[in-house]
């Protein structure tokens, strides 16, 4: 079936007035405006060519002026004759005339080819069209060799000096609370920061969602009344490991909802390898850097345990630190190596022990006097290349170890006071610096963030943080920003606008949202809500009519049923029930009479029963045998009652 189209002779040049009236507006049916894109591009090209021509002319003039200045300087030095100077000027003028004449001839020749627009500049005549040079203009002149060498030297100095890479030009302060910020965690992408403290709170900060007010978007207490000791995002950023003062670690998601909780072990079992979980307070925890869902914790029960998120009812493996004599010792901190193959733990006796992750029996490396015995080593961390281990001791020292030669420390720095069992140390993203914090007494100075160069272990830089101790420090490799947790409830973020990426830079530029003010009325109105029908109370009707109406209502006129007496009927249970047990409970069990003498209570009806036997004696009166030994006779009575044959025998 073919569609019928408009006839060839129909006039389609103008709009149909009847169709326009039908559609409702007069402009319907008119031909749409067309644009010639080629002409627009050509006009744009010509405008760009004209601008570039003007730029070239200005540059040529500037070059010519510079040339003349140089010639004047040379002539002043050499003191040439006036004739020589005139010759040079004439030559320069003649050369400029020659160039101008040649330019005019070339432009006249090219005018035949160019139909519309101004003539092309002389530099473009006879050349193919190039977008970069003809539209955007020529590239800037190259630098001199001396300038290039100077810039290269400056870049090399910056690369060699790692202090220039410290992002400390700007800072923001996040108010966590009033107590110590004892835990910091930043997700791998650097979008969210999580802080925990001695006030049991865990707060979530979103850099992209915050404004200049710097307020947390969520606060919760995942471990109730236990101090938060460690917070760490998983390598995928979707889970957070929460380690508190309890014996059970928790895993929560990005929004704070609980994913799993580790089981608690049996504290009465001697061998801790036979329990399913920790039995004492936790110290810290760490995620596996490669395997998703695996993490480890260390505790006061002298074990380091690895876990899987999918199996919270039992640990995966148990590592038991031991002294050189084989006695158990408590680990205070633990961590994975960068590749996840090694597990390092520092213990209360000052030793550092490193295990192969797949071999739980004997440590692979064991240095028994890494720090002073009896002090809590607060942190051990591996460098990004995986060859160096840094340990922050409770003996106010920071030491560097090479795990390939684990027999003595590479470097050691002292005079770094610490008063918290979770004082941090970390490596810079380029592995050239090591950072740690210092503690101070209240009102006795300010806590500092101290930077050591890894190659020489020199104390190269310091940052005064606040008038309290510096507990936690975290240098994010992607953001190139430093997060610091302090002893007075603050979390500070240090960044550099030129060296840092995203993070704190996102929320600083946002202005603080103004609080919406309550709308004020321009005129004073008297509002009477009870005048509206929905708030109006119904009028009180007469009592007689209301009673008559209630009498017709079957529910209101129904007589309430009296309480059931007896065993119950009609599916209703009696007041005291109708069973034997309910009768016993009511009459016997609930009888609170207390007889002081139970024998008198038992025999109080004995005389009445003997005088007036009713229950037992009448029932056995006919069959009751005669009592033969009812009474005991005396000796005289016995002699009287003796038979005759006994008397005769005597």
C-alpha positions in Angstrom: 0.0 0.0 0.0 1.6 3.3 -1.1 1.3 6.5 0.9 -0.3 9.4 -0.9 2.1 12.4 -0.9 1.6 16.0 -1.8 0.9 16.7 -5.5 3.7 18.1 -7.6 1.8 21.2 -8.5 1.0 22.2 -5.0 2.5 25.4 -3.7 4.9 24.6 -0.8 6.7 27.8 -0.8 4.7 29.5 2.0 3.1 28.3 5.2 -0.5 27.0 5.1 -2.7 29.5 6.9 -5.3 26.9 7.8 -2.6 24.6 9.3 -1.2 27.5 11.3 -4.7 28.3 12.7 -5.1 24.6 13.6 -1.8 24.3 15.4 -2.5 27.5 17.4 0.4 29.8 16.4 1.1 31.8 13.2 4.7 30.8 12.9 4.0 27.2 12.2 5.0 26.0 8.8 7.6 28.5 8.0 10.9 27.3 6.7 13.7 26.8 9.3 16.7 29.1 9.2 19.8 27.4 7.7 23.4 28.1 8.5 26.3 27.8 6.1 29.0 26.1 8.3 31.7 26.4 5.7 31.2 30.1 5.5 31.3 30.4 9.3 34.5 28.4 9.5 36.0 30.5 6.7 35.1 33.8 8.5 36.6 32.5 11.7 39.8 31.5 9.9 40.2 34.9 8.3 39.7 36.6 11.7 42.4 34.4 13.2 44.7 35.1 10.3 44.2 38.8 10.7 45.0 38.7 14.4 48.1 36.6 13.9 49.2 39.1 11.1 48.9 42.0 13.6 50.8 40.0 16.2 53.6 39.2 13.7 53.8 42.9 12.7 54.1 44.0 16.3 56.8 41.4 16.9 58.8 42.5 13.8 58.7 46.1 15.0 59.9 45.1 18.4 62.7 43.0 16.9 63.7 45.9 14.7 63.9 48.2 17.6 65.9 45.8 19.6 68.3 45.4 16.6 68.8 49.1 16.4 69.5 49.3 20.2 72.1 46.6 19.9 73.8 48.4 17.0 73.8 51.6 19.0 75.5 49.9 21.9 78.1 48.3 19.6 78.9 51.7 17.9 79.2 53.4 21.3 81.8 50.8 22.4 83.8 50.8 19.2 83.4 54.6 18.6 82.9 54.3 14.8 82.8 57.2 12.5 79.6 58.9 11.6 79.9 57.7 8.0 80.1 54.1 9.1 77.0 54.6 11.3 75.2 56.3 8.4 76.1 53.4 6.1 74.7 50.9 8.6 71.5 52.9 9.0 71.2 53.2 5.2 71.7 49.5 4.8 69.2 48.7 7.5 66.7 51.1 5.9 67.3 49.8 2.4 66.9 46.2 3.6 63.7 47.1 5.3 62.5 48.8 2.1 63.5 45.8 0.1 61.6 43.5 2.4 58.6 45.8 2.4 58.6 46.0 -1.4 58.9 42.2 -1.7 56.1 41.8 0.8 53.9 44.1 -1.3 54.7 42.3 -4.5 53.9 38.9 -2.9 50.7 40.2 -1.4 49.6 41.5 -4.8 50.4 38.2 -6.4 48.5 36.3 -3.7 45.5 38.7 -4.0 44.6 37.0 -7.2 44.1 33.7 -5.4 42.3 35.1 -2.3 38.9 36.3 -3.3 37.5 37.7 0.0 39.1 39.2 3.1 42.3 41.0 3.8 45.6 39.8 2.3 47.6 37.1 4.0 50.7 38.1 6.0 54.0 37.7 4.1 55.1 34.8 6.3 52.1 32.7 5.1 52.4 33.4 1.4 53.4 30.3 -0.6 53.0 28.0 2.5 50.4 25.2 3.1 47.8 26.0 5.8 48.9 24.9 9.3 46.4 25.2 12.2 48.9 25.4 15.0 51.0 28.2 13.4 48.4 30.0 11.3 45.5 30.1 13.8 47.2 29.9 17.2 50.2 31.9 16.2 53.9 31.0 16.2 55.5 29.2 19.2 57.5 31.3 21.6 61.2 31.5 20.9 63.3 28.8 22.6 65.2 29.6 25.8 68.8 30.3 25.7 71.2 27.5 26.7 72.1 29.4 29.9 68.5 29.7 31.0 67.8 26.1 30.2 70.8 25.0 32.3 69.7 27.2 35.2 66.2 25.7 35.1 67.6 22.2 35.0 69.8 22.9 37.9 66.9 24.3 39.9 64.8 21.2 39.1 67.6 18.9 40.2 68.0 20.8 43.4 64.3 20.4 44.1 64.5 16.7 43.4 67.6 16.2 45.5 66.2 18.2 48.5 63.1 16.4 49.8 62.2 19.3 52.1 60.7 21.2 49.2 58.2 18.4 48.7 56.7 18.7 52.2 53.1 20.1 51.8 53.0 22.4 54.8 52.1 25.8 53.3 48.4 25.6 54.2 46.4 23.8 56.9 42.8 23.1 58.0 41.6 22.0 61.4 38.9 19.4 62.0 37.3 19.5 65.4 36.8 15.9 66.5 36.1 16.5 70.2 37.8 17.4 73.5 39.8 14.2 74.1 42.7 12.6 72.3 42.4 11.7 68.7 43.9 8.2 68.9 43.1 6.9 65.4 43.2 8.2 61.8 42.1 6.5 58.6 42.0 7.7 55.0 40.6 5.7 52.2 42.8 4.8 49.2 41.3 7.4 46.9 41.6 10.1 49.5 37.9 11.1 49.5 37.0 10.3 53.1 38.8 10.7 56.4 37.7 8.8 59.6 38.9 9.8 63.1 38.5 8.0 66.4 39.4 9.1 70.0 39.3 8.5 73.7 35.7 9.7 73.7 34.6 6.4 72.1 33.4 8.4 69.0 34.2 7.6 65.3 33.6 10.5 63.0 33.4 10.5 59.2 34.6 13.5 57.1 33.9 13.8 53.4 36.2 16.3 51.7 34.1 16.7 48.6 30.9 17.2 50.6 32.3 19.5 53.3 32.3 23.3 53.1 34.4 25.8 55.0 32.7 25.0 58.3 34.5 21.6 58.3 31.8 19.5 60.0 31.7 15.7 60.1 28.7 14.2 58.3 28.4 11.2 60.6 29.3 10.3 64.2 28.9 7.0 66.0 30.2 4.7 68.8 30.8 1.3 67.2 32.4 -0.2 70.4 30.2 1.4 73.0 32.3 2.4 76.0 35.8 1.4 74.7 38.5 3.8 73.5 39.2 3.6 69.8 42.8 2.5 69.2 43.1 2.0 65.5 41.1 2.7 62.3 42.2 1.6 58.8 40.4 1.4 55.5 40.8 -1.8 53.5 42.7 -1.8 50.2 39.4 -1.5 48.3 38.1 1.3 50.5 34.7 -0.3 51.2 35.4 -1.5 54.8 37.0 0.0 57.9 38.8 -2.1 60.6 37.9 -0.7 64.1 40.2 -1.8 67.0 39.2 -0.7 70.4 40.0 -1.5 74.0 37.8 -4.6 74.0 38.9 -8.1 72.9 36.7 -8.1 69.8 37.6 -6.2 66.6 34.9 -4.9 64.4 34.6 -4.3 60.7 32.2 -1.6 59.5 31.3 -0.3 56.0 31.9 3.2 54.6 28.6 4.4 56.1 29.3 3.1 59.6 27.1 -0.1 59.5 28.6 -3.2 61.1 29.8 -5.9 58.7 31.3 -8.4 61.2 32.6 -8.7 64.8 35.3 -11.1 65.8 34.4 -13.8 68.3 35.8 -13.8 71.8 38.0 -16.6 73.0 37.9 -18.8 76.1 40.1 -17.2 78.7 40.4 -20.4 80.8 42.2 -22.3 78.1 46.0 -22.2 78.7 47.1 -22.6 75.1 45.9 -19.6 73.2 46.2 -21.4 69.9 43.2 -23.5 70.9 40.8 -20.6 71.4 38.7 -19.2 68.6 39.6 -15.5 69.3 41.3 -13.0 71.6 40.7 -13.1 75.3 42.2 -9.8 76.4 42.4 -6.1 75.3 43.4 -5.4 71.7 46.3 -3.0 70.8 46.1 -2.5 67.0 45.2 -4.0 63.7 46.0 -3.9 60.0 44.5 -5.0 56.7 46.4 -7.2 54.3 47.6 -5.0 51.4 46.8 -7.5 48.6 44.2 -10.0 49.8 40.7 -8.6 50.1 38.9 -9.4 53.4 42.0 -10.5 55.4 43.3 -8.5 58.4 45.2 -9.1 61.7 45.0 -8.0 65.3 47.3 -8.2 68.3 46.2 -8.4 71.9 47.3 -8.6 75.6 46.7 -12.4 75.4 50.2 -12.6 73.8 49.0 -13.5 70.3 48.8 -12.1 66.8 45.8 -13.4 64.9 44.8 -13.2 61.3 41.1 -13.1 60.3 38.8 -13.3 57.3 35.7 -11.1 57.0 33.7 -14.1 55.7 34.5 -16.2 58.8 34.1 -14.1 62.0 33.6 -17.2 64.2 37.2 -18.3 64.2 40.6 -16.8 63.4 42.5 -17.9 60.4 45.9 -18.4 62.0 47.7 -17.6 65.3 51.2 -16.2 65.9 52.6 -16.5 69.4 55.6 -14.2 70.2 58.1 -15.7 72.6 61.2 -14.6 74.4 64.5 -16.3 73.8 63.7 -18.5 76.8 60.4 -19.5 75.3 58.1 -17.5 77.5 55.1 -15.7 76.2 55.4 -12.0 75.6 52.7 -9.4 74.8 52.8 -7.7 71.3 52.0 -4.0 71.3 51.8 -3.3 67.6 51.8 -5.3 64.3 51.8 -4.7 60.6 52.0 -6.4 57.2 54.9 -5.8 54.8 54.0 -4.0 51.5 53.7 -7.3 49.6 51.8 -9.0 52.4 54.3 -11.9 52.8 55.7 -10.8 56.1 54.1 -10.0 59.5 56.1 -7.8 61.9 55.3 -7.3 65.6 57.0 -5.4 68.4 56.7 -6.7 71.9 56.8 -5.4 75.5 60.3 -6.9 76.2 61.7 -4.6 73.5 62.0 -7.2 70.8 60.9 -7.1 67.1 59.8 -10.3 65.6 59.0 -11.0 61.9 57.2 -14.1 60.6 56.5 -15.5 57.2 52.8 -15.2 56.8 52.4 -18.9 55.9 54.7 -20.2 58.8 53.3 -19.5 62.2 55.7 -21.5 64.4 59.1 -19.8 64.4 59.8 -16.1 63.5 61.9 -15.5 60.4 63.7 -12.6 62.1 64.1 -11.9 65.8 66.0 -9.0 67.3 65.7 -9.2 71.1 66.8 -5.7 72.2 65.4 -3.4 69.5 64.0 -1.0 72.2 64.2 -0.8 76.0 62.4 -3.7 77.8 59.2 -2.7 79.6 58.4 0.1 77.1 55.5 -0.1 74.6 56.8 0.1 71.0 53.9 2.1 69.5 54.5 1.6 65.8 56.3 -0.5 63.2 55.9 0.3 59.5 57.6 -0.8 56.2 58.9 1.5 53.6 57.3 1.5 50.1 60.2 -0.4 48.6 59.7 -3.1 51.3 63.4 -3.3 52.4 63.4 -0.9 55.4 61.4 -1.1 58.7 60.9 1.9 61.0 60.0 1.4 64.6 58.8 4.1 67.1 59.7 3.0 70.6 58.3 3.9 74.0 61.9 4.8 75.0 61.6 8.1 73.1 63.5 6.8 70.1 63.0 6.2 66.3 65.0 3.5 64.6 65.5 2.3 61.1 66.1 -1.4 60.2 67.1 -3.2 57.0 65.3 -6.5 57.0 67.9 -8.0 54.7 70.5 -7.5 57.5 68.4 -7.7 60.6 71.2 -7.7 63.1 71.5 -4.0 64.0 69.6 -0.8 63.3 70.7 1.3 60.4 70.0 4.6 62.2 68.7 5.6 65.5 67.3 9.0 66.8 66.5 9.8 70.4 65.0 12.7 72.2 61.5 12.2 70.8 59.2 12.1 73.8 56.1 10.0 73.6 53.3 9.5 76.2 50.8 7.5 74.1 50.8 3.8 73.2 49.8 4.6 69.6 52.3 7.3 68.5 52.8 7.0 64.8 55.7 7.1 62.3 55.4 6.9 58.5 57.3 7.2 55.3 56.9 10.0 52.7 55.4 8.9 49.3 58.8 9.1 47.7 60.5 7.1 50.5 63.0 9.8 51.2 61.6 11.1 54.5 60.4 9.6 57.8 57.8 11.4 59.9 56.8 11.1 63.6 55.2 13.1 66.3 56.3 14.2 69.7 54.4 14.4 73.0 54.4 17.2 75.6 52.9 17.8 79.0 49.9 20.1 79.2 51.1 23.7 79.2 54.8 22.8 78.6 55.3 23.7 75.0 53.9 22.4 71.7 53.8 19.1 70.0 55.9 18.8 66.8 55.9 16.8 63.6 59.5 15.9 63.0 61.0 14.9 59.6 64.1 12.8 59.2 65.9 12.1 55.9 66.0 8.4 55.3 69.5 8.4 53.6 71.4 10.2 56.3 68.8 10.2 59.1 69.3 13.8 59.8 66.6 15.9 61.5 65.8 18.1 58.5 62.5 19.8 59.3 59.9 20.4 62.1 56.4 21.7 62.2 54.8 23.1 65.4 51.3 21.6 65.4 49.5 22.8 68.5 50.0 23.1 72.3 49.3 19.4 72.8 50.9 16.1 71.9 51.0 14.8 68.4 49.7 11.3 68.5 48.9 10.2 64.9 50.4 11.1 61.6 49.5 10.0 58.1 51.0 11.0 54.8 48.7 10.0 51.9 50.6 9.1 48.7 47.9 10.1 46.2 46.8 13.4 47.8 50.3 14.4 49.1 48.7 15.7 52.2 49.6 15.1 55.9 46.9 14.3 58.5 47.8 14.7 62.1 45.8 13.7 65.3 46.5 15.6 68.4 46.0 15.2 72.2 43.5 18.0 72.5 40.8 16.5 70.1 41.9 18.1 66.8 42.7 16.6 63.5 44.8 18.8 61.2 45.3 18.5 57.5 48.4 20.0 55.9 48.5 20.6 52.2 50.1 22.7 49.4 47.9 24.1 46.6 50.6 23.4 44.0 52.0 20.1 45.3 48.8 18.5 46.7 45.8 16.9 44.9 42.1 17.1 45.9 41.5 16.3 49.6 41.4 19.5 51.7 41.6 21.6 48.5 38.0 20.6 47.7 36.4 21.9 50.8 38.5 25.1 51.4 37.1 26.8 48.3 33.5 26.2 49.3 31.9 29.0 51.3 30.1 28.2 54.5 26.4 27.8 54.0 24.4 30.5 55.7 21.7 29.4 58.1 18.3 30.0 56.8 16.7 32.8 58.7 13.1 32.5 59.7 10.8 34.4 57.4 9.4 37.5 59.1 5.9 38.8 58.4 5.7 42.3 57.0 2.3 42.9 58.8 1.0 41.8 62.1 -1.6 39.2 61.7 -3.9 37.8 64.4 -4.1 34.1 63.7 -7.0 32.2 65.2 -6.6 28.5 64.2 -9.8 27.5 66.0 -11.7 29.6 63.5 -10.9 27.2 60.8 -13.3 24.3 60.2 -10.6 21.6 60.7 -9.8 22.9 64.1 -13.3 23.9 65.2 -14.7 21.8 68.1 -18.2 20.3 67.6 -21.1 22.0 69.4 -22.3 20.3 72.6 -25.6 18.5 72.0 -28.2 17.8 74.6 -27.7 14.8 76.9 -31.1 13.4 76.1 -30.6 13.2 72.4 -27.1 11.8 72.9 -28.4 9.0 75.1 -31.1 8.2 72.6 -28.6 8.0 69.9 -26.3 5.8 72.0 -29.2 3.5 72.8 -29.6 2.7 69.0 -25.9 1.9 68.7 -25.4 -1.8 69.3 -21.8 -1.5 70.5 -22.5 1.3 73.0 -25.7 -0.3 74.3 -24.2 -3.7 74.8 -24.2 -4.9 78.4 -20.7 -5.8 79.6 -20.4 -9.5 80.4 -19.9 -10.4 84.1 -16.8 -12.2 85.2 -16.9 -16.0 84.9 -17.4 -17.9 88.1 -16.4 -21.5 88.2 -14.5 -23.5 85.7 -15.4 -21.1 82.8 -17.7 -21.4 79.7 -18.1 -20.2 76.2 -14.4 -20.2 75.6 -13.7 -17.9 78.6 -11.5 -19.0 81.3 -12.7 -18.7 84.9 -11.3 -16.3 87.4 -9.2 -18.9 89.2 -9.4 -21.6 86.6 -11.3 -24.9 86.8 -8.5 -27.4 87.1 -7.2 -29.3 90.1 -3.9 -27.5 89.9 -5.5 -24.1 90.0 -7.6 -25.2 93.1 -4.5 -26.5 94.8 -2.6 -23.3 94.1 -5.5 -21.2 95.3 -6.3 -23.1 98.5 -3.1 -24.9 99.6 -0.1 -23.5 97.9 -1.1 -19.9 98.5 -2.1 -20.5 102.1 0.4 -18.4 104.1 -0.6 -19.8 107.5 2.5 -20.5 109.5 2.1 -22.9 112.4 4.8 -22.5 115.0 4.7 -26.2 116.1 4.2 -28.6 113.2 3.5 -31.6 115.6 0.7 -29.8 117.2 -0.7 -28.8 113.8 -0.7 -32.4 112.7 -2.2 -33.8 116.0 -4.8 -31.1 116.7 -7.6 -33.2 115.2 -6.4 -36.5 116.7 -8.7 -36.4 119.7 -11.7 -35.5 117.7 -11.1 -38.3 115.3 -10.7 -40.8 118.2 -13.9 -39.7 120.0 -15.9 -39.4 116.9 -14.4 -41.7 114.2 -15.8 -40.8 110.8 -13.4 -41.7 108.0 -11.1 -44.6 108.8 -12.6 -46.5 111.8 -16.2 -47.1 110.4 -14.7 -48.3 107.1 -12.7 -51.1 108.8 -15.1 -51.8 111.8 -16.3 -55.1 110.4 -13.0 -56.4 109.2 -10.7 -54.9 111.8 -8.9 -57.6 113.8 -9.1 -57.6 117.5 -6.1 -56.0 119.1 -4.3 -58.5 121.2 -1.6 -56.2 122.7 -3.7 -53.2 123.2 -2.7 -52.7 126.8 0.2 -53.8 129.2 -0.9 -55.6 132.3 0.9 -55.5 135.7 2.5 -58.6 137.4 -0.4 -59.1 139.9 -2.9 -59.1 137.2 -0.8 -61.5 135.2 -0.6 -63.9 138.3 -4.4 -63.8 138.7 -5.0 -64.5 135.1 -2.6 -67.5 135.0 -4.3 -70.8 133.9 -5.1 -73.6 136.5 -2.6 -76.1 135.1 0.3 -73.7 135.7 -0.8 -73.2 139.3 -1.1 -77.0 139.9 2.4 -77.6 138.5 3.9 -75.1 140.8 
